[in-house]
Amino acid sequence: MTRAGDRLEWGLAIETSSALGGIALGQGGDIVESRQMSAPRKHATQFVAVLADLCKSQNVAPASIRDIYVSSGPGSFTGLRIGMTVARMMGLAAASRVVAVPTLDVIAQNALAVRPRPDRVAVILDAKRGRVYTAEFIRRDDRFMTQRGPVEACPVEFLTQCATGEGKCAVLGEGIAYHQEVVRQSGLAILPDALHAPRPEVVYQLGRARSCRGEYDDWRTLTPTYIRPPEAEEKWALRISKTT
């Protein structure tokens, strides 16, 4: 709930790093309403309409949204571009303040719903070519804090290191579906499927915490966290190298 002394300014959380994606609208410390896209990978065609409908349902003018919390990746290249573009446009048009929230950090917090809570979690997303985008987190009270990563890694090597650390470690993230055998052989506890995707509500909570500390990002230089360049850029660089 909103605490006494909180500013009751409107905030918007954008989560477009995952296949489905969603947005959450809040005021002060409270999330008022959240929406998801109706189908996977529809960010380009649905995002603006869903945002407009959400603002209309709460009678909130987009120009009055003071803070934008945006999931910054790694994740879907196209989805991240859309989320970042909207955040930058609102920074320019409405003078909104922007907070970039690492996607793996967002997913890690889903493990707080597990009982008993694991001491550590490894979040994995598929990076293709048999590799993953991943990070390891350690629990500190009611928050999972980054301990290692984010990196692009061989899933066998990264999860083996996680399995040898102190305390119980669990694994979650949409990359599990692409690396099921590797994850199973790691011996780490696999958290339920419902916890694998990033949620806009968590983007809001983490972004709001940073905004309360005055930790904003410059919307003019805001870029997604890809870790590895997009495949199209890698192919272009390879093509150029062969012609020089």
Long-range contacts (C-beta under 8 A, 24 or more apart in sequence): 1-29, 1-30, 2-27, 2-28, 2-29, 2-30, 3-29, 9-66, 9-67, 10-60, 10-64, 10-65, 10-66, 10-67, 11-65, 11-66, 11-67, 11-68, 11-69, 11-204, 11-207, 11-208, 11-211, 12-51, 12-65, 12-67, 12-68, 12-69, 12-90, 12-96, 13-69, 13-70, 13-71, 13-101, 13-200, 13-201, 13-203, 13-204, 13-207, 14-68, 14-69, 14-70, 14-71, 14-83, 14-86, 14-87, 14-200, 14-203, 15-71, 15-83, 15-106, 15-198, 15-199, 15-200, 15-203, 16-43, 16-47, 16-71, 16-75, 16-76, 16-79, 16-80, 16-82, 16-83, 17-71, 17-72, 17-73, 17-74, 17-75, 17-76, 17-79, 17-80, 17-83, 17-103, 17-198, 18-75, 18-76, 18-79, 18-103, 18-174, 18-197, 18-198, 19-76, 19-79, 19-174, 19-197, 20-197, 21-47, 21-79, 21-83, 22-199, 22-200, 23-47, 23-50, 23-51, 23-54, 23-200, 24-200, 24-201, 24-203, 24-204, 25-54, 25-55, 25-58, 25-60, 25-65, 26-204, 26-208, 29-208, 31-201, 31-204, 31-205, 32-58, 33-57, 33-58, 34-199, 34-200, 34-201, 41-76, 41-78, 41-79, 43-76, 43-78, 43-79, 43-82, 43-83, 44-78, 44-82, 47-82, 47-83, 47-86, 48-86, 51-86, 62-90, 62-94, 63-93, 63-94, 64-94, 65-90, 65-94, 65-96, 66-96, 66-97, 67-96, 67-97, 67-98, 67-99, 67-207, 67-208, 67-211, 68-96, 68-97, 68-98, 68-99, 68-219, 69-98, 69-99, 69-101, 69-203, 69-204, 69-206, 69-207, 69-208, 69-211, 70-98, 70-99, 70-100, 70-101, 70-203, 70-207, 70-222, 71-101, 71-102, 71-103, 71-106, 71-198, 71-200, 71-203, 72-100, 72-101, 72-102, 72-103, 72-224, 72-225, 73-102, 73-103, 73-224, 73-225, 73-226, 73-227, 74-103, 74-104, 74-125, 74-127, 74-133, 74-150, 74-224, 74-225, 74-226, 74-227, 75-103, 75-125, 75-198, 75-224, 77-224, 77-226, 77-230, 77-231, 80-224, 80-226, 81-224, 83-224, 84-222, 84-223, 84-224, 87-219, 87-222, 88-219, 88-220, 88-222, 90-219, 91-219, 91-220, 91-222, 92-219, 96-219, 97-211, 97-216, 98-216, 98-217, 98-218, 98-219, 98-222, 99-207, 99-210, 99-211, 99-215, 99-216, 99-217, 100-217, 100-222, 100-225, 101-203, 101-206, 101-207, 101-210, 102-146, 102-150, 102-225, 103-198, 103-225, 104-133, 104-134, 104-135, 104-137, 104-146, 104-149, 104-150, 104-173, 105-135, 105-137, 105-144, 105-146, 105-206, 106-198, 106-199, 106-202, 106-203, 106-206, 107-172, 107-173, 107-195, 107-196, 107-197, 107-198, 108-135, 108-137, 108-144, 108-172, 109-143, 109-144, 109-202, 109-205, 109-206, 110-172, 110-191, 110-195, 110-196, 110-199, 110-202, 111-137, 111-139, 111-144, 111-170, 111-172, 111-191, 111-195, 112-142, 112-143, 112-144, 113-195, 114-170, 114-191, 114-195, 118-167, 118-168, 118-169, 118-170, 118-189, 118-191, 119-166, 119-167, 119-168, 119-169, 120-147, 120-162, 120-165, 120-167, 120-168, 120-169, 120-170, 121-169, 121-170, 121-171, 121-172, 121-191, 122-158, 122-159, 122-162, 122-169, 122-170, 122-171, 122-172, 122-173, 122-188, 123-171, 123-172, 123-173, 124-155, 124-158, 124-159, 124-171, 124-172, 124-173, 124-175, 124-176, 124-179, 124-183, 125-173, 125-174, 125-175, 126-174, 126-175, 126-177, 126-178, 126-179, 127-152, 127-175, 127-227, 127-228, 128-231, 130-154, 130-155, 131-155, 132-158, 132-175, 132-179, 133-175, 133-227, 133-228, 134-158, 134-173, 134-175, 136-161, 136-162, 136-165, 136-169, 138-167, 150-225, 150-227, 151-227, 152-227, 152-228, 155-179, 155-182, 155-183, 156-182, 156-185, 156-186, 159-183, 159-186, 159-188, 160-186, 162-186, 162-188, 163-187, 163-188, 172-196
